[in-house]
Amino acid sequence: MSKVMKCMCEECHYNRNHECHADSIEVRSSGDKKVESSDGTCCHTFRPKERRHGGCC
């Protein structure tokens, strides 16, 4: 299985220093059309980061 080397979604729970730390990922097409570029894909493993209390982030 390939390792995800780069993740630019800073709002994802699994992203640490732009590396995905999920055990596995699921990527699907993001619409009904034929996918011809990465713009037409979506990571279904995404989970939002939990907000910390008492801080700005």
Secondary structure, DSSP 8 states (H G I E B T S, - for coil): ---------TTBTTEETTEE--S---EEESSSS---SGGGEEETT--B----TTS--
